[in-house]
């Protein structure tokens, strides 16, 4: 019994059988007690009434005369046998009118001799059938002179109980069979989805994530199916991102390496005395080397973030000084592109606890993106707001903007709106995680064709 279905059916049927057997036993005992008690009450009533009547209204009659009276009285029913015995336990007469000098030694008679009514269930010595008898003493002037005994057969009652037991057993059998069918059906509804999920999991383990599991029921198993479907979609998505990332990184690495190699060969085989050509080559090599370094830094930061190895070195710092440093770093670049870049602030000093270099990395990445996507004649405005618990730094540009479709994904790892877009697709994802490590956030709003606003929210104090 290793399958879930067999265990469910076995457990379910075990409970049903236990309940049915218990109820059947209780029902039979109750029914038997009810019928036996009805007979017992009637015989007991007859014995009590007869003893009282004889003692009260025939106080001087002989035992034989009393027996004759009782034989013809209303106290005797056709299905009840009456017997009158003397103190020697000799039967004087019965309800059929027979006078037989025989001795009856049943327990109820023996106890009646001791002075009280007694009930006994057993087998009749002559017929061998099951009987119920009640014996009571007959008194005359408060002195015992004999025994009156009422007896009835329990065969018909037992037969009726057996018939009812057979009927209820048949009903119980039908209930068990119906319960078995129901348990088989219920177990199938549970096991079938589990088997489908198990087969799907095996298929996924073999590397096929294209399948989709059907959600049959809105329960825990249905939720598991949804979870596996979601997992498969995420894995496929990550696989696609990984392929796109590898393709993008390969392109990003190939381009600067090609430039470096090309200019290196040109300078080796060319005229080294041509200062302009040599200077141009060295500038390109330096620029492409910086590009490679930035790419490698992004990959290293991403690796540290993924493995939770990146830690912050927080110290008290002046945000205004940091903004001024980054601003002056980009003034010349903006001028060359004919982009107006301005820095706006009210206070000369805003102190917060943060990692200076990591916050600078975020600012550089955001401003660098603004310069890349803002056309000639555009504006970039950097402004800061000092709040009670945090500092907000805004970088606004009048560039090409971001579509709403892309805006929802720009901070995802490896995301690029086009395979031909420069960069690794990690910049904003790293910025977002760095700000979250600071206890802050990176907020981006944009309208396609109108520009973008990036908000850098950094708490002043964060553990």
C-alpha positions in Angstrom: 0.0 0.0 0.0 2.5 2.6 -1.3 0.2 4.8 -3.4 -1.6 7.8 -2.1 -4.8 6.6 -3.6 -4.7 3.2 -1.8 -3.9 4.9 1.5 -6.8 7.3 1.1 -9.2 4.6 0.2 -8.0 2.3 3.0 -8.2 5.0 5.6 -11.6 6.2 4.4 -13.0 2.7 4.4 -11.5 1.8 7.7 -13.2 4.8 9.3 -16.5 4.0 7.6 -16.4 0.3 8.6 -15.6 1.2 12.2 -18.5 3.6 12.4 -20.9 1.2 10.7 -19.9 -1.8 12.8 -20.1 0.3 16.0 -23.5 1.7 15.0 -24.8 -1.8 14.0 -23.7 -3.2 17.4 -25.3 -0.3 19.3 -28.5 -0.6 17.2 -28.8 -4.4 17.8 -28.1 -4.0 21.5 -30.7 -1.2 21.8 -33.3 -3.1 19.7 -32.7 -6.4 21.7 -32.9 -4.4 25.0 -36.1 -2.7 23.8 -37.9 -5.9 22.9 -36.7 -7.9 25.9 -37.5 -5.0 28.3 -41.1 -4.8 26.9 -41.6 -8.5 27.6 -39.9 -8.2 31.0 -42.2 -5.3 32.0 -45.3 -7.2 30.9 -44.4 -10.4 32.8 -43.3 -8.4 35.8 -46.5 -6.5 35.8 -48.5 -9.8 35.6 -46.6 -11.3 38.5 -46.9 -8.3 40.7 -50.6 -7.9 40.0 -51.4 -11.6 40.5 -49.5 -11.8 43.8 -51.3 -8.6 45.0 -54.7 -9.8 43.9 -54.4 -13.3 45.4 -53.2 -11.9 48.7 -55.9 -9.3 48.9 -59.0 -10.9 47.5 -58.5 -14.7 48.0 -56.8 -14.7 51.4 -58.5 -18.0 52.6 -58.4 -20.0 49.4 -56.2 -23.0 49.0 -53.2 -22.9 46.6 -55.0 -25.2 44.3 -58.1 -22.9 44.3 -56.0 -19.9 43.6 -54.3 -21.8 40.7 -57.7 -22.5 39.2 -58.7 -18.9 39.6 -55.5 -17.6 38.0 -55.8 -20.1 35.1 -59.2 -18.6 34.2 -58.3 -14.9 35.0 -57.5 -12.1 32.6 -53.9 -12.1 33.7 -53.0 -14.9 31.3 -52.2 -14.1 27.7 -52.1 -16.7 24.9 -48.4 -16.2 24.4 -47.7 -16.3 28.1 -47.5 -19.5 30.1 -48.5 -19.3 33.8 -47.4 -21.9 36.4 -48.3 -22.2 40.0 -45.9 -24.2 42.3 -46.0 -25.1 45.9 -43.2 -24.5 48.3 -41.7 -27.9 47.4 -41.4 -26.6 43.9 -44.0 -29.0 42.7 -46.1 -27.7 39.7 -49.7 -27.5 40.8 -51.2 -26.2 37.6 -50.3 -24.2 34.5 -52.2 -21.9 32.1 -53.1 -24.9 29.9 -54.9 -26.6 32.8 -52.4 -29.4 33.2 -51.6 -30.7 36.7 -48.2 -32.2 36.6 -46.2 -33.1 39.7 -42.8 -32.1 38.3 -40.1 -30.1 39.9 -38.8 -26.8 38.3 -35.4 -25.7 39.5 -34.9 -22.6 37.3 -33.0 -19.8 39.1 -36.0 -17.5 39.1 -38.1 -20.0 41.0 -35.3 -20.7 43.5 -34.9 -16.9 44.2 -38.7 -16.5 44.5 -38.6 -19.1 47.3 -36.3 -16.7 49.2 -39.0 -14.1 49.2 -38.9 -11.8 46.1 -39.7 -11.6 42.4 -36.9 -12.8 40.1 -36.3 -12.6 36.4 -34.4 -15.2 34.4 -33.5 -15.7 30.7 -32.4 -19.1 29.6 -33.4 -22.4 27.8 -36.5 -24.3 28.6 -35.6 -27.8 29.9 -38.4 -29.5 28.0 -38.4 -27.6 24.6 -34.9 -26.3 24.6 -36.0 -22.9 23.3 -34.9 -19.5 24.7 -37.4 -18.2 27.3 -37.9 -15.3 29.7 -39.5 -16.1 33.1 -40.5 -14.2 36.2 -41.4 -15.9 39.5 -43.0 -14.3 42.5 -44.1 -15.7 45.9 -47.9 -16.2 46.7 -48.6 -15.1 50.3 -51.6 -15.9 52.6 -51.7 -13.8 55.7 -48.2 -12.6 54.9 -47.0 -16.2 54.8 -45.6 -17.8 51.6 -47.7 -20.7 50.4 -46.5 -21.0 46.8 -44.9 -19.6 43.7 -46.5 -18.1 40.6 -44.4 -18.1 37.5 -44.9 -16.5 34.1 -42.9 -17.6 31.1 -42.8 -16.6 27.4 -40.8 -17.7 24.5 -38.2 -15.3 23.0 -37.9 -17.3 19.8 -40.2 -15.0 17.8 -38.5 -11.9 19.2 -35.0 -13.3 18.4 -36.3 -14.2 14.9 -37.6 -10.6 14.4 -34.3 -9.2 15.7 -32.4 -11.4 13.3 -34.6 -10.2 10.4 -34.0 -6.6 11.3 -30.3 -7.3 11.8 -30.2 -8.8 8.3 -31.9 -5.8 6.8 -29.7 -3.3 8.6 -26.6 -5.4 7.6 -27.7 -5.3 4.0 -28.2 -1.5 4.2 -24.8 -1.2 5.9 -23.3 -3.3 3.1 -24.8 -1.0 0.5 -23.5 2.0 2.4 -20.0 0.5 2.5 -20.1 -0.2 -1.2 -21.4 3.4 -1.9 -18.7 4.7 0.4 -16.1 2.7 -1.5 -17.2 4.1 -4.8 -17.2 7.6 -3.4 -13.8 7.1 -1.8 -12.4 5.8 -5.1 -13.8 8.8 -6.9 -12.6 11.3 -4.3 -9.1 9.7 -4.2 -9.0 9.9 -8.0 -9.8 13.6 -7.9 -6.9 14.1 -5.5 -4.4 11.6 -7.0 -4.9 12.5 -10.7 -3.8 16.1 -10.4 -0.9 15.1 -8.2 0.2 12.6 -10.8 -0.1 15.3 -13.5 2.0 17.6 -11.3 4.5 14.9 -10.6 4.9 14.1 -14.4 5.2 17.8 -15.1 7.8 18.2 -12.4 9.8 15.2 -14.0 9.5 16.9 -17.4 10.7 20.2 -15.9 13.6 18.4 -14.2 14.6 17.1 -17.7 14.8 20.7 -18.9 11.5 21.2 -20.6 9.7 24.2 -19.2 7.3 24.8 -22.1 4.4 22.7 -20.7 1.6 24.1 -18.6 -0.2 22.2 -15.9 -4.1 22.4 -15.9 -5.5 23.8 -12.7 -8.5 21.4 -12.0 -9.5 22.6 -8.6 -9.2 25.8 -6.6 -7.5 24.2 -3.6 -3.9 23.5 -2.4 -3.2 21.2 -5.3 -4.5 23.9 -7.7 -2.3 26.4 -6.0 0.7 24.0 -6.4 -0.1 23.7 -10.1 -0.2 27.5 -10.4 3.1 27.7 -8.5 4.8 25.2 -10.9 3.4 27.1 -13.9 4.7 30.3 -12.5 8.1 28.7 -11.8 8.3 27.4 -15.3 7.5 30.8 -16.8 10.1 32.5 -14.6 12.7 29.9 -15.5 11.9 30.4 -19.2 12.0 34.2 -18.7 15.4 33.9 -16.9 16.7 31.6 -19.6 15.7 34.2 -22.2 17.3 37.0 -20.2 20.4 34.9 -19.7 20.7 34.2 -23.5 20.1 37.9 -24.2 22.6 38.8 -21.6 25.3 36.5 -23.0 24.6 37.8 -26.5 24.7 41.4 -25.2 27.8 40.9 -23.1 29.5 39.2 -26.0 28.7 42.2 -28.2 29.7 44.7 -25.5 33.0 42.9 -25.0 33.7 42.3 -28.7 33.3 46.0 -29.7 35.8 47.6 -27.4 38.2 44.6 -27.8 38.0 45.0 -31.6 38.7 48.7 -31.3 41.6 48.2 -28.9 43.1 45.4 -31.1 42.6 47.4 -34.3 44.2 50.6 -33.0 47.0 48.6 -31.4 47.9 47.0 -34.7 47.6 50.3 -36.5 50.0 51.9 -34.1 52.4 49.0 -34.2 52.5 48.9 -38.0 52.0 52.6 -38.6 54.1 55.7 -38.2 54.7 56.3 -34.5 56.0 59.7 -35.3 52.5 60.8 -36.5 51.5 62.3 -33.2 47.9 63.0 -34.1 47.2 59.5 -35.2 49.0 58.0 -32.2 47.0 60.4 -29.8 43.7 59.5 -31.4 44.5 55.7 -31.1 45.5 56.1 -27.4 42.4 58.1 -26.7 40.2 55.4 -28.3 42.1 52.6 -26.4 41.7 54.5 -23.2 38.0 55.1 -23.8 37.3 51.5 -24.7 39.3 50.3 -21.7 37.1 52.5 -19.4 34.1 50.9 -21.1 35.5 47.4 -20.4 36.3 48.3 -16.8 32.7 49.7 -16.3 31.3 46.5 -17.7 33.5 44.3 -15.5 32.5 46.4 -12.4 28.8 45.9 -13.2 29.3 42.2 -13.4 31.3 42.1 -10.2 28.6 44.2 -8.4 25.9 42.0 -9.8 27.7 38.8 -8.6 28.1 40.3 -5.1 24.5 41.3 -4.9 23.3 37.9 -6.0 25.5 36.1 -3.4 24.6 38.7 -0.7 28.3 39.5 -0.3 28.1 43.2 -1.1 28.2 45.3 2.1 28.0 49.0 2.6 30.5 51.2 4.4 28.3 53.8 5.9 29.7 57.1 7.3 28.2 60.5 7.9 28.4 62.5 4.6 27.3 65.8 3.1 25.0 65.1 0.1 25.6 68.5 -1.4 29.4 67.9 -1.6 28.7 64.5 -3.3 26.3 66.2 -5.8 28.8 68.9 -6.6 31.5 66.4 -7.2 29.4 64.4 -9.6 28.0 67.5 -11.2 31.5 68.9 -12.1 32.4 65.4 -13.4 29.8 65.8 -16.1 29.8 69.5 -16.9 32.4 69.1 -19.7 30.6 66.1 -21.2 27.3 67.9 -21.2 28.9 71.0 -22.8 30.4 68.9 -25.6 26.9 67.4 -26.3 25.4 70.9 -26.0 23.1 69.8 -23.2 22.4 72.2 -20.3 23.0 70.6 -17.0 22.2 72.4 -13.7 22.4 71.6 -10.0 19.8 73.1 -7.7 19.9 73.0 -3.9 18.8 75.3 -1.0 21.1 74.3 1.9 24.9 74.0 1.6 24.9 71.0 3.9 22.6 68.0 4.2 24.0 65.2 6.4 23.0 61.6 6.1 24.5 58.2 7.0 25.3 56.3 3.8 28.0 54.6 1.7 29.6 57.6 -0.1 31.1 55.6 -3.0 27.9 53.4 -3.6 25.6 56.5 -3.6 28.0 58.2 -6.0 27.9 55.0 -8.2 24.1 55.4 -8.3 24.2 59.1 -9.2 26.8 58.5 -11.9 24.7 55.7 -13.5 21.5 57.8 -13.4 23.2 61.0 -14.8 25.1 59.0 -17.4 21.8 57.5 -18.6 20.2 61.0 -18.8 23.1 62.2 -20.9 22.9 59.2 -23.2 19.2 59.6 -23.9 18.9 63.4 -24.0 19.4 65.0 -27.4 21.4 68.1 -28.3 19.8 71.2 -26.9 18.1 69.3 -24.1 18.2 70.0 -20.3 19.3 67.9 -17.3 18.3 69.2 -13.9 19.7 67.7 -10.6 17.9 68.9 -7.5 17.8 67.8 -3.9 15.0 68.0 -1.2 15.7 67.8 2.5 12.9 65.9 4.3 12.7 65.1 8.0 13.5 61.4 7.7 15.1 61.2 4.2 16.7 63.0 1.3 15.2 63.0 -2.2 17.5 63.6 -5.2 15.9 64.1 -8.5 17.5 63.8 -11.9 15.2 65.3 -14.6 15.9 65.2 -18.3 14.1 66.3 -21.5 15.2 63.3 -23.4 13.5 60.6 -25.4 11.7 59.1 -22.4 10.7 55.5 -21.8 7.5 53.7 -22.9 5.1 52.5 -20.2 5.8 48.9 -21.3 9.6 49.3 -20.9 9.2 51.4 -17.7 7.8 48.4 -15.8 11.0 46.4 -16.6 13.9 48.9 -16.7 15.1 48.0 -13.2 15.0 44.2 -13.9 18.3 42.4 -14.3 19.6 42.1 -17.9 16.6 44.0 -19.2 17.3 45.9 -22.5 14.5 47.2 -24.7 16.5 46.3 -27.7 19.4 43.8 -28.3 21.2 46.6 -30.0 21.1 48.9 -27.0 24.5 49.6 -25.5 25.3 48.4 -22.0 24.9 45.3 -20.0 21.3 45.9 -18.8 22.5 45.8 -15.2 23.0 49.4 -14.4 19.6 50.4 -13.1 19.1 46.9 -11.5 22.2 47.4 -9.5 21.2 51.0 -8.6 17.8 49.8 -7.3 19.4 47.1 -5.1 22.0 49.5 -3.8 19.3 51.9 -2.7 17.3 49.1 -1.1 20.5 48.1 0.8 20.5 51.7 2.1 16.9 51.3 3.1 15.8 53.6 0.4 14.4 53.2 -3.1 14.8 54.2 -6.8 11.7 55.8 -8.4 11.4 56.3 -12.1 8.7 58.2 -14.0 8.8 58.9 -17.7 6.7 59.9 -20.7 7.8 58.7 -24.1 9.1 61.7 -26.1 9.0 64.1 -23.2 11.6 63.0 -20.7 12.3 61.1 -17.6 12.5 61.8 -13.8 14.5 59.5 -11.6 14.1 59.9 -7.8 16.7 58.6 -5.4 15.3 58.3 -2.0 17.8 57.8 0.8 16.9 57.7 4.6 19.1 59.9 6.8 19.6 57.1 9.4 19.3 53.4 8.5 20.7 50.4 10.4 
